[in-house]
Amino acid sequence: MRVTEFAAAYEAVLAAWPEVEARDVSSTYGTTRVLSAGPAGAPPLVLLPGGGATATVWFANVTALARRFRVHALDLPGNPGYTLVSVRNADELCGWLDGVLGIADAPVALVGHSYGGWVALTYVLHAPHRVRRLGLLDPTQCFGGFAPAYLLHALPVLLRPSRRTAGALLRWETRGRALDPAWSRLHGLAAEQPSTGRLVTRPRPSADRLRELRLPTLVLLAERSRAHDVAKVGATAWRLLPDVTVTVLPDTTHHSLPLHPAAEVACALESFLDT
């Protein structure tokens, strides 16, 4: 695969954003690609994509969100994209995000999907004073483990990442839902990108740590997610987090978020972040 092919696909999805500023933010850990949109003086909102995705994935929601927020979407360490960061563990991952959040001059609203949800939750347990509200979209490894069937279908992507294996996982998990063609192409090409660093995935937050988190939190779950048991994840979040809203989006799957249903995702986030 030619690098230019991935770059062209990245730009094709980025073209669906409103007016956007793409920049590389330096820190002691390396450089982070940040996509920013919305009024410069608006409240800051930081968006973290899921595993295997890039910051561009928020294209379906960013127009609505950028009307009221200064949106900053990040390519994550160890994920495809243009972030060139080396972190070895959760402490260093939090140290990396500490540095990146210097782009905002006030506590941020922090939203993550899937693996990005784990990164977001891990970070707020590290530095709750840096975040004013937390949004988790079908978060994995936060309130429960992966479903065995999901791990079985994801194994080929882990062993032989390619357009074919990534596409097969998407089709199975979304039950064949039609997704945006430009994003689907980028997602397939992303699976073939060389690693930009280590992907940190542990530890799962402990129940005691979660009970201490007083931050207003939205857990937005996909009703038909095959990544995990949605009912158990929602019940665990409700039981452990002191200030949580748990919402289940009908007829939605893990990998169709945050693309579909875009309007409902943006509306749920706006309503929660504005209160």
Backbone bond lengths (Angstrom), bond angles and torsions (degrees), N, CA, C in turn:
res aa  C-N    CA-C-N  psi(-1)  N-CA   C-N-CA  omega(-1)  CA-C   N-CA-C  phi
1 M - - - 1.468 - - 1.527 110.35 -
2 R 1.325 117.74 133.00 1.452 121.68 178.20 1.530 109.53 -81.69
3 V 1.327 115.99 137.87 1.461 120.41 177.78 1.516 110.07 -58.17
4 T 1.331 117.24 -36.98 1.463 120.55 -178.59 1.526 111.34 -62.20
5 E 1.314 117.87 -28.30 1.465 121.43 178.25 1.525 110.17 -66.86
6 F 1.318 116.81 -43.42 1.468 120.33 175.89 1.527 110.54 -64.68
7 A 1.329 116.84 -43.57 1.466 120.49 -179.16 1.526 110.77 -60.21
8 A 1.327 116.99 -41.14 1.461 120.42 179.33 1.522 110.90 -65.72
9 A 1.329 116.45 -39.44 1.467 120.12 179.25 1.526 110.86 -67.97
10 Y 1.327 117.21 -38.51 1.469 122.60 176.64 1.531 109.41 -59.94
11 E 1.334 116.40 -47.59 1.453 120.92 -179.14 1.527 111.68 -66.08
12 A 1.330 117.15 -33.01 1.467 120.48 179.52 1.521 111.12 -64.18
13 V 1.332 117.30 -39.87 1.469 120.02 177.54 1.527 109.34 -73.74
14 L 1.303 117.16 -38.56 1.467 120.68 179.51 1.531 111.32 -62.14
15 A 1.318 117.01 -26.35 1.467 120.89 179.53 1.525 111.72 -64.64
16 A 1.335 117.85 -20.15 1.463 121.37 178.90 1.529 112.19 -81.92
17 W 1.332 117.59 -8.38 1.465 121.41 176.43 1.529 110.14 -74.60
18 P 1.341 117.39 157.43 1.462 118.75 167.16 1.531 108.46 -68.36
19 E 1.313 118.32 -171.70 1.459 120.89 179.94 1.526 109.53 -51.83
20 V 1.331 116.31 122.65 1.459 120.81 -169.98 1.519 110.29 -129.18
21 E 1.322 115.12 144.20 1.462 122.38 173.15 1.524 107.74 -108.46
22 A 1.329 116.83 118.06 1.464 122.00 177.25 1.525 108.10 -104.71
23 R 1.330 116.60 125.92 1.466 119.84 -178.87 1.507 109.96 -147.12
24 D 1.321 115.74 162.74 1.457 123.01 176.72 1.526 108.34 -110.40
25 V 1.331 115.64 117.64 1.457 122.63 -177.11 1.528 109.11 -97.15
26 S 1.309 116.45 124.84 1.467 121.28 -177.15 1.525 111.27 -88.59
27 S 1.337 115.29 146.24 1.462 122.08 172.83 1.518 107.41 -149.35
28 T 1.328 116.43 -178.74 1.469 119.83 179.79 1.524 111.75 -65.55
29 Y 1.344 117.60 -16.74 1.464 120.77 -177.51 1.524 113.21 -96.35
30 G 1.328 118.25 -9.23 1.451 121.34 -177.95 1.518 110.89 136.99
31 T 1.331 116.76 -154.69 1.457 121.03 -179.25 1.526 110.15 -115.70
32 T 1.327 115.34 141.36 1.461 122.87 -176.86 1.518 109.26 -118.75
33 R 1.330 116.55 127.50 1.460 120.36 174.87 1.530 109.43 -77.69
34 V 1.322 115.44 125.29 1.454 123.15 -179.30 1.522 109.01 -123.50
35 L 1.315 116.79 127.44 1.460 123.02 174.30 1.519 107.70 -106.06
36 S 1.327 117.75 120.97 1.461 121.67 -175.01 1.518 110.59 -120.94
37 A 1.337 115.48 142.07 1.459 122.15 178.50 1.517 108.83 -151.62
38 G 1.330 116.05 155.97 1.456 120.59 179.09 1.511 112.06 102.99
39 P 1.340 117.39 168.87 1.466 121.62 -176.85 1.521 112.13 -60.88
40 A 1.325 115.57 137.35 1.468 120.51 -176.31 1.517 112.61 -60.23
41 G 1.324 118.87 -31.90 1.452 120.83 -177.59 1.511 115.12 -93.81
42 A 1.328 117.45 4.62 1.462 121.25 -177.80 1.531 110.59 -76.68
43 P 1.344 118.11 160.02 1.469 120.34 177.89 1.531 111.11 -57.61
44 P 1.331 118.46 137.56 1.462 121.13 -176.10 1.535 112.76 -76.82
45 L 1.324 115.29 136.79 1.459 123.84 177.00 1.520 108.04 -129.62
46 V 1.328 117.10 121.31 1.461 122.63 -178.54 1.526 108.95 -107.30
47 L 1.336 116.20 128.17 1.463 122.75 -176.42 1.525 110.16 -114.42
48 L 1.325 116.59 130.39 1.461 123.05 179.71 1.528 109.26 -116.13
49 P 1.330 118.88 125.96 1.465 121.21 -177.97 1.520 112.06 -78.26
50 G 1.320 115.04 170.73 1.452 120.38 175.48 1.512 111.70 -79.22
51 G 1.335 116.32 173.73 1.452 121.68 178.46 1.517 111.63 -60.86
52 G 1.329 116.48 135.26 1.453 121.25 179.72 1.511 114.13 83.24
53 A 1.327 117.48 -3.47 1.463 121.40 -179.21 1.524 109.90 -109.60
54 T 1.331 115.11 166.22 1.458 121.22 177.54 1.519 109.59 -112.77
55 A 1.317 116.24 174.03 1.457 121.47 178.98 1.522 112.45 -59.49
56 T 1.322 117.77 -23.71 1.462 120.82 -177.45 1.523 112.73 -65.93
57 V 1.346 118.59 -17.30 1.457 122.34 -172.89 1.525 112.96 -59.35
58 W 1.330 117.46 -18.67 1.466 120.64 -178.33 1.525 112.52 -82.66
59 F 1.337 117.93 11.16 1.461 121.36 -175.68 1.525 112.85 -56.94
60 A 1.324 117.43 -31.66 1.464 120.33 -175.79 1.528 112.14 -76.55
61 N 1.326 117.52 -18.56 1.469 121.73 -175.79 1.528 113.37 -111.95
62 V 1.327 117.04 -20.03 1.456 119.83 -166.17 1.526 113.28 -68.54
63 T 1.326 118.19 -31.57 1.467 119.05 179.75 1.523 110.65 -60.53
64 A 1.329 116.58 -45.96 1.466 120.29 178.61 1.521 111.10 -66.74
65 L 1.337 117.72 -44.38 1.460 120.89 -176.67 1.522 111.98 -68.28
66 A 1.333 116.67 -33.41 1.467 120.06 -176.39 1.524 112.85 -75.79
67 R 1.318 118.10 -5.35 1.463 119.35 173.99 1.524 111.29 -72.24
68 R 1.339 116.03 -27.49 1.469 119.68 -173.48 1.523 112.95 -121.09
69 F 1.323 116.86 -11.29 1.464 120.41 -176.62 1.523 110.40 -132.61
70 R 1.327 115.37 156.92 1.462 121.33 166.47 1.518 105.08 -90.18
71 V 1.322 116.66 103.56 1.461 123.24 -172.56 1.520 110.15 -88.02
72 H 1.332 116.37 133.08 1.463 123.05 174.38 1.531 107.71 -126.84
73 A 1.325 117.84 112.56 1.463 122.07 177.73 1.523 108.95 -106.02
74 L 1.330 116.02 136.21 1.464 121.26 -173.08 1.526 111.41 -113.57
75 D 1.336 116.58 140.06 1.458 121.23 160.02 1.529 106.49 -76.25
76 L 1.328 116.96 131.95 1.464 120.64 -173.73 1.529 112.79 -90.34
77 P 1.333 117.51 150.49 1.471 120.70 173.70 1.526 111.07 -58.17
78 G 1.331 115.73 137.59 1.456 120.41 179.00 1.508 114.21 79.38
79 N 1.311 117.62 -4.34 1.456 123.55 178.07 1.528 109.43 -102.93
80 P 1.327 117.89 164.68 1.456 118.78 174.82 1.527 110.70 -65.38
81 G 1.317 115.40 155.65 1.454 119.78 179.78 1.512 110.85 129.87
82 Y 1.330 115.69 -154.65 1.458 120.85 -171.18 1.522 113.30 -115.83
83 T 1.324 117.48 11.53 1.461 119.92 172.92 1.527 108.92 -80.17
84 L 1.321 116.30 125.59 1.463 122.49 179.95 1.516 107.98 -116.63
85 V 1.322 114.92 85.79 1.463 122.13 -172.48 1.518 108.92 -133.99
86 S 1.317 115.81 138.48 1.454 121.53 177.11 1.524 109.75 -113.60
87 V 1.332 116.47 111.31 1.463 121.95 174.19 1.524 108.06 -129.65
88 R 1.331 116.08 145.35 1.464 120.10 -173.44 1.519 114.14 -107.55
89 N 1.336 117.31 -17.66 1.454 119.75 -175.02 1.534 108.90 -157.60
90 A 1.332 115.47 178.77 1.469 120.05 -176.59 1.524 111.97 -64.06
91 D 1.325 117.90 -35.42 1.468 120.19 178.88 1.522 110.86 -62.25
92 E 1.326 116.58 -43.51 1.462 119.49 179.36 1.525 110.96 -71.58
93 L 1.318 117.92 -33.40 1.457 120.61 175.70 1.530 110.15 -61.30
94 C 1.324 116.56 -42.47 1.467 120.32 177.01 1.526 110.92 -67.31
95 G 1.328 117.32 -37.66 1.454 120.55 175.85 1.521 111.47 -61.98
96 W 1.340 116.02 -39.63 1.471 120.10 175.87 1.521 110.78 -59.82
97 L 1.350 117.44 -47.96 1.463 120.06 -177.39 1.527 111.32 -69.09
98 D 1.324 116.76 -32.08 1.473 119.77 172.25 1.526 110.39 -51.91
99 G 1.328 115.74 -47.70 1.454 120.10 -178.27 1.512 113.03 -67.72
100 V 1.327 116.93 -42.60 1.467 120.73 -177.49 1.525 111.15 -65.30
101 L 1.327 117.35 -36.12 1.457 120.04 -177.65 1.520 112.47 -68.97
102 G 1.315 116.77 -2.26 1.451 120.27 170.75 1.522 112.76 -64.39
103 I 1.338 117.47 -12.02 1.465 121.11 176.67 1.529 111.02 -69.18
104 A 1.342 117.17 -17.84 1.472 121.41 179.50 1.521 108.86 -111.14
105 D 1.328 116.15 142.98 1.469 119.72 -178.52 1.522 112.07 -101.23
106 A 1.350 116.52 18.47 1.466 121.84 179.06 1.526 107.64 -152.01
107 P 1.341 117.82 162.17 1.470 119.20 174.14 1.528 110.40 -54.13
108 V 1.327 116.32 140.95 1.460 121.74 -173.38 1.524 110.94 -101.59
109 A 1.319 115.39 158.30 1.458 120.50 160.63 1.525 105.51 -86.27
110 L 1.324 117.00 131.04 1.465 121.65 -174.57 1.525 108.92 -119.89
111 V 1.336 116.26 124.10 1.466 121.92 -176.67 1.518 108.88 -128.81
112 G 1.333 116.89 132.08 1.451 120.92 177.83 1.506 111.78 -136.60
113 H 1.321 116.03 145.31 1.463 122.49 176.64 1.521 109.36 -107.71
114 S 1.345 117.24 134.44 1.459 122.76 172.90 1.526 110.29 57.74
115 Y 1.337 118.24 -120.05 1.460 120.88 177.17 1.521 111.26 -59.23
116 G 1.328 116.74 -36.37 1.456 120.12 176.00 1.513 112.14 -60.66
117 G 1.337 117.01 -29.46 1.454 120.91 174.18 1.518 111.57 -65.98
118 W 1.330 116.43 -40.76 1.466 119.53 176.49 1.529 110.56 -63.07
119 V 1.327 117.09 -43.01 1.462 120.23 178.06 1.529 109.97 -60.25
120 A 1.340 116.55 -45.24 1.465 120.72 -178.45 1.528 111.36 -63.02
121 L 1.326 117.40 -45.96 1.456 120.86 -179.35 1.526 110.99 -65.89
122 T 1.316 116.54 -42.40 1.463 120.42 177.54 1.524 110.50 -59.21
123 Y 1.337 115.52 -39.79 1.461 119.06 -178.72 1.523 111.89 -68.35
124 V 1.319 118.66 -44.55 1.474 118.54 -176.57 1.529 111.14 -67.67
125 L 1.312 118.11 -26.88 1.463 119.40 173.74 1.529 110.71 -69.53
126 H 1.318 115.74 -25.60 1.470 121.76 177.61 1.531 111.45 -82.31
127 A 1.328 117.29 -41.83 1.475 120.81 -173.62 1.525 110.47 -142.87
128 P 1.328 118.52 69.17 1.467 120.26 -177.44 1.529 113.35 -62.05
129 H 1.323 117.79 -24.97 1.461 120.66 -179.38 1.523 112.97 -70.13
130 R 1.354 117.43 -15.50 1.460 120.88 -179.92 1.529 112.70 -87.41
131 V 1.337 116.37 -7.01 1.470 120.96 -173.08 1.524 108.67 -128.26
132 R 1.332 117.36 134.41 1.464 120.10 179.65 1.528 112.03 -98.37
133 R 1.334 117.29 -29.25 1.467 121.31 176.86 1.520 108.47 -149.66
134 L 1.339 115.48 148.82 1.460 121.64 -175.49 1.524 109.96 -124.79
135 G 1.339 116.49 127.44 1.456 121.30 176.25 1.515 110.79 -118.85
136 L 1.321 116.95 127.41 1.457 122.52 -177.72 1.526 109.01 -120.68
137 L 1.334 117.32 115.82 1.457 122.59 -179.39 1.526 109.45 -98.60
138 D 1.321 116.10 110.85 1.464 122.66 -178.17 1.534 110.71 39.68
139 P 1.341 117.26 56.99 1.470 120.64 -172.83 1.524 111.71 -70.16
140 T 1.319 115.75 140.60 1.463 121.00 178.57 1.523 110.05 -104.08
141 Q 1.348 115.12 149.52 1.463 122.56 176.82 1.528 112.95 59.57
142 C 1.321 116.22 26.75 1.465 121.52 176.85 1.521 111.14 -108.74
143 F 1.317 116.91 -48.72 1.467 122.71 -176.27 1.521 111.84 -124.39
144 G 1.307 117.25 10.38 1.454 122.12 179.49 1.516 109.80 172.03
145 G 1.334 116.03 163.76 1.455 121.03 -178.65 1.520 112.89 -86.82
146 F 1.323 114.78 177.69 1.456 120.60 177.19 1.524 110.75 -71.73
147 A 1.324 115.78 149.15 1.460 120.92 173.13 1.526 108.77 -69.74
148 P 1.343 118.04 139.43 1.468 119.96 -179.60 1.532 113.03 -55.34
149 A 1.319 118.00 -39.25 1.463 120.38 -179.89 1.522 111.43 -64.22
150 Y 1.320 115.93 -35.57 1.466 119.18 178.61 1.533 109.97 -66.74
151 L 1.312 116.73 -44.86 1.456 119.81 179.43 1.527 111.17 -60.37
152 L 1.329 116.29 -38.66 1.464 120.39 178.91 1.526 110.49 -62.54
153 H 1.320 117.10 -44.12 1.462 119.95 -178.73 1.528 112.09 -75.29
154 A 1.332 117.39 -24.77 1.462 120.75 179.16 1.526 112.57 -82.15
155 L 1.325 117.40 -17.73 1.464 121.06 -175.11 1.535 112.93 -56.61
156 P 1.333 119.74 -44.18 1.472 118.34 178.28 1.529 113.27 -59.81
157 V 1.321 117.84 -32.55 1.468 120.37 178.43 1.523 109.90 -68.03
158 L 1.332 116.26 -37.79 1.461 120.36 179.85 1.527 111.45 -71.27
159 L 1.336 116.78 -38.60 1.461 120.87 -176.63 1.522 112.61 -82.15
160 R 1.335 116.58 -41.43 1.469 121.22 -177.62 1.524 109.32 -136.96
161 P 1.327 116.71 72.67 1.465 119.33 -177.74 1.518 111.75 -62.30
162 S 1.313 115.90 128.52 1.461 121.35 -179.28 1.514 108.63 -162.31
163 R 1.326 115.59 170.40 1.462 119.90 174.72 1.526 110.41 -58.00
164 R 1.315 115.09 -40.05 1.468 119.45 -176.43 1.527 111.45 -66.06
165 T 1.333 117.97 -49.68 1.462 119.78 -176.90 1.532 111.16 -69.94
166 A 1.348 117.24 -38.47 1.465 119.68 177.94 1.526 110.62 -64.81
167 G 1.323 116.67 -40.16 1.459 120.53 178.75 1.509 112.43 -66.00
168 A 1.333 116.29 -38.38 1.468 120.19 179.64 1.527 110.73 -64.13
169 L 1.330 117.61 -41.29 1.461 121.02 177.89 1.525 110.52 -63.50
170 L 1.321 117.10 -43.86 1.460 120.68 178.90 1.527 111.21 -59.73
171 R 1.328 116.04 -47.45 1.474 119.57 -177.49 1.512 111.01 -62.86
172 W 1.341 117.33 -40.01 1.463 119.78 179.96 1.523 110.86 -68.16
173 E 1.342 116.62 -48.37 1.468 118.93 -173.83 1.523 111.83 -69.15
174 T 1.334 117.47 -36.08 1.469 120.25 -178.75 1.524 112.07 -89.02
175 R 1.336 116.20 1.32 1.472 121.04 -177.96 1.523 111.57 57.49
176 G 1.336 114.18 39.66 1.455 120.55 175.34 1.511 115.10 77.12
177 R 1.329 118.40 14.65 1.468 120.13 -179.74 1.530 110.35 -60.85
178 A 1.315 116.10 137.99 1.462 120.72 177.06 1.528 109.21 -74.34
179 L 1.323 116.42 120.56 1.457 121.98 178.44 1.528 109.19 -109.43
180 D 1.307 116.43 166.52 1.452 120.99 -178.32 1.534 110.77 -54.46
181 P 1.333 118.86 125.80 1.474 120.80 -175.42 1.530 113.46 -60.98
182 A 1.332 117.18 -41.26 1.471 119.29 -178.87 1.521 110.51 -65.01
183 W 1.361 117.01 -41.89 1.454 119.56 178.43 1.527 110.74 -67.73
184 S 1.331 117.70 -40.62 1.472 121.14 179.77 1.527 110.62 -60.64
185 R 1.320 116.07 -39.71 1.469 119.67 177.70 1.523 110.50 -64.19
186 L 1.335 116.51 -46.34 1.465 119.69 178.93 1.522 110.71 -61.26
187 H 1.330 117.43 -41.82 1.464 120.64 -179.50 1.533 110.87 -60.14
188 G 1.324 116.83 -41.33 1.458 119.77 178.26 1.513 112.47 -66.30
189 L 1.327 116.83 -44.85 1.460 120.52 178.35 1.522 111.65 -64.77
190 A 1.333 116.47 -34.77 1.464 120.44 -179.59 1.518 111.67 -60.62
191 A 1.326 116.73 -34.04 1.467 120.18 -179.53 1.521 111.60 -63.36
192 E 1.315 117.26 -22.47 1.467 121.19 -177.51 1.523 112.78 -99.06
193 Q 1.336 116.34 1.60 1.461 119.81 178.63 1.528 111.00 -71.08
194 P 1.317 118.57 141.41 1.468 120.69 172.47 1.530 110.25 -60.78
195 S 1.304 116.51 147.62 1.458 120.85 179.49 1.522 110.58 -61.67
196 T 1.342 115.54 137.82 1.466 120.45 176.63 1.526 111.55 -99.67
197 G 1.319 116.87 10.26 1.461 120.60 -179.27 1.515 109.94 151.33
198 R 1.301 115.13 177.66 1.459 120.88 -178.05 1.524 110.78 -75.01
199 L 1.337 115.96 138.38 1.464 121.54 175.86 1.523 108.06 -92.92
200 V 1.332 116.84 111.34 1.467 122.11 -179.69 1.520 108.16 -87.91
201 T 1.332 117.55 126.82 1.469 120.89 -174.57 1.522 114.13 -129.99
202 R 1.303 119.75 0.79 1.463 121.97 -176.61 1.534 109.54 -135.71
203 P 1.354 115.50 158.41 1.466 130.33 5.03 1.525 112.26 -93.42
204 R 1.339 115.19 166.39 1.455 119.63 171.11 1.524 108.45 -74.47
205 P 1.337 118.33 135.94 1.471 119.86 -179.39 1.526 111.46 -57.13
206 S 1.317 116.81 137.80 1.459 121.37 -179.71 1.525 110.26 -77.19
207 A 1.322 115.48 158.48 1.463 120.70 178.56 1.521 110.84 -60.93
208 D 1.318 117.51 -39.30 1.464 120.26 -179.46 1.521 111.21 -64.03
209 R 1.343 117.57 -41.35 1.462 120.25 178.49 1.525 110.91 -64.78
210 L 1.317 116.57 -40.57 1.463 119.97 -178.70 1.525 111.32 -65.52
211 R 1.315 116.93 -37.36 1.471 120.28 179.42 1.522 112.13 -64.96
212 E 1.321 117.26 -22.98 1.466 121.61 -179.28 1.524 112.90 -84.71
213 L 1.337 117.45 -10.61 1.459 121.02 -174.34 1.526 110.60 -80.66
214 R 1.310 117.48 111.50 1.473 122.61 -177.83 1.522 112.54 -95.12
215 L 1.305 117.76 3.24 1.454 122.13 -176.19 1.532 111.09 -72.29
216 P 1.336 118.49 134.17 1.469 119.78 173.70 1.530 110.14 -58.36
217 T 1.320 116.02 126.48 1.464 121.47 -172.66 1.522 110.60 -131.83
218 L 1.323 115.82 135.32 1.458 122.52 172.55 1.521 108.39 -108.40
219 V 1.330 117.58 124.65 1.458 122.53 172.77 1.524 106.53 -109.48
220 L 1.330 115.66 108.51 1.452 122.88 -175.08 1.527 108.05 -106.05
221 L 1.332 116.52 107.73 1.457 121.59 -170.79 1.525 112.13 -104.31
222 A 1.332 115.60 148.07 1.458 122.29 177.62 1.533 109.12 -89.99
223 E 1.318 116.47 118.63 1.467 121.33 -173.66 1.525 112.54 -53.73
224 R 1.331 117.81 -40.26 1.458 121.32 -174.49 1.528 112.57 -106.50
225 S 1.325 116.11 24.11 1.456 120.69 178.84 1.526 110.84 -58.63
226 R 1.323 115.50 134.13 1.460 120.63 174.43 1.525 111.49 -100.81
227 A 1.341 117.07 1.49 1.459 119.89 -178.12 1.519 112.04 -73.67
228 H 1.342 116.74 -30.83 1.459 120.81 -176.08 1.525 108.77 -160.82
229 D 1.326 115.98 176.85 1.458 121.69 177.20 1.526 107.95 -81.76
230 V 1.330 116.70 105.17 1.457 121.68 -172.68 1.528 111.38 -62.10
231 A 1.331 116.84 -42.04 1.468 119.93 -178.76 1.525 110.80 -62.00
232 K 1.322 117.55 -43.43 1.466 120.82 179.80 1.518 111.94 -68.28
233 V 1.330 116.69 -40.07 1.465 120.03 178.62 1.526 110.15 -62.01
234 G 1.326 116.45 -46.40 1.457 120.16 179.38 1.515 112.51 -63.12
235 A 1.331 116.56 -42.65 1.462 120.43 -179.76 1.525 111.58 -65.02
236 T 1.327 116.80 -39.23 1.466 120.35 179.63 1.526 110.84 -67.29
237 A 1.331 116.73 -43.22 1.468 119.84 177.51 1.523 110.66 -61.12
238 W 1.322 116.44 -42.12 1.463 121.13 -179.97 1.526 111.44 -64.26
239 R 1.322 116.23 -37.63 1.462 120.96 -176.57 1.529 112.15 -75.21
240 L 1.326 117.40 -34.51 1.461 120.28 -171.11 1.521 114.84 -96.73
241 L 1.327 118.01 -34.34 1.459 119.55 -174.86 1.519 110.64 -87.47
242 P 1.318 118.84 126.58 1.467 121.53 -176.03 1.524 114.28 -66.76
243 D 1.349 118.27 -29.95 1.464 121.26 -175.52 1.523 108.55 -132.76
244 V 1.328 116.53 79.30 1.463 120.42 -172.64 1.520 111.47 -129.88
245 T 1.314 115.22 144.71 1.458 123.44 168.51 1.518 107.08 -116.11
246 V 1.325 117.33 122.64 1.463 121.93 178.83 1.521 108.09 -109.46
247 T 1.316 115.95 122.74 1.462 122.08 -179.45 1.520 108.81 -128.79
248 V 1.322 116.31 136.12 1.467 121.81 177.36 1.523 108.41 -108.75
249 L 1.325 115.95 123.40 1.464 121.09 178.62 1.520 109.54 -86.80
250 P 1.328 118.69 121.67 1.459 121.36 -177.10 1.528 112.23 -65.38
251 D 1.333 114.79 149.07 1.471 122.71 172.71 1.529 112.43 50.90
252 T 1.323 115.25 43.01 1.466 121.40 -178.74 1.520 108.66 -128.51
253 T 1.333 117.03 145.66 1.455 121.05 178.78 1.528 110.24 -116.94
254 H 1.319 114.95 168.88 1.462 120.16 -176.37 1.523 111.84 -58.65
255 H 1.328 116.93 -48.21 1.461 120.58 -174.30 1.524 113.18 -87.06
256 S 1.321 117.69 -9.21 1.468 117.34 173.69 1.528 110.65 -80.59
257 L 1.343 118.21 -20.04 1.460 121.73 173.49 1.535 109.78 -76.19
258 P 1.331 119.96 148.36 1.460 126.18 -5.68 1.523 113.59 -89.13
259 L 1.350 117.15 14.54 1.460 120.65 -176.77 1.525 112.48 -70.28
260 H 1.323 116.37 -40.43 1.467 120.77 -173.76 1.525 108.64 -138.49
261 P 1.336 118.22 129.35 1.467 127.35 -2.08 1.528 110.32 -86.51
262 A 1.321 117.67 112.79 1.464 122.37 -171.37 1.519 112.49 -58.97
263 A 1.326 116.99 -45.18 1.470 119.85 -176.92 1.519 110.94 -63.55
264 E 1.342 116.83 -41.24 1.459 120.60 -179.61 1.522 111.85 -67.76
265 V 1.339 116.93 -39.10 1.459 120.48 177.92 1.531 110.19 -62.92
266 A 1.339 116.52 -48.58 1.463 120.28 -180.00 1.519 111.23 -62.00
267 C 1.344 116.99 -41.12 1.472 120.54 -179.39 1.518 111.12 -64.41
268 A 1.340 116.68 -43.44 1.467 120.58 179.89 1.529 110.94 -63.26
269 L 1.337 116.55 -41.97 1.456 120.28 179.51 1.533 110.98 -67.09
270 E 1.327 116.71 -46.29 1.473 119.68 -179.99 1.522 110.98 -58.52
271 S 1.331 116.10 -46.65 1.468 120.38 -177.92 1.519 110.84 -60.66
272 F 1.336 116.60 -42.55 1.458 119.90 -178.05 1.531 111.73 -73.08
273 L 1.310 116.45 -42.66 1.457 119.69 -175.08 1.517 112.66 -72.69
274 D 1.332 117.58 -22.91 1.456 121.13 -178.80 1.516 113.36 -85.68
275 T 1.340 119.29 -13.81 1.462 120.78 -174.93 1.526 110.41 -82.99
